[in-house]
């Protein structure tokens, strides 16, 4: 019969590492899903690039959060990484 001392119980650090590993995996899966099928370019009046550059239908152009945040985030990306991701 096993004694209570011989049974291994998960430690707090072990549980914490399992939690963060699961969070990282879930985040990677969600990001991969979004990259493969973003789902936000399906409506012609609100195409993502048109909203970013202010060419979308009027209600979408007047929304400044998306264009401003995209421009702010793209300044933080190194030029070499931008060249690698450019589809052209």
Protein Blocks (a to p, Z undefined) as FASTA:
>chain_A
ZZfklpccddfklmmmmmmmmmmmmmmmmmmmmmmmnolmmbfklgfklmmnopacfklm
mpmklmmmmmmmmmmpcfklmmmmpmZZ
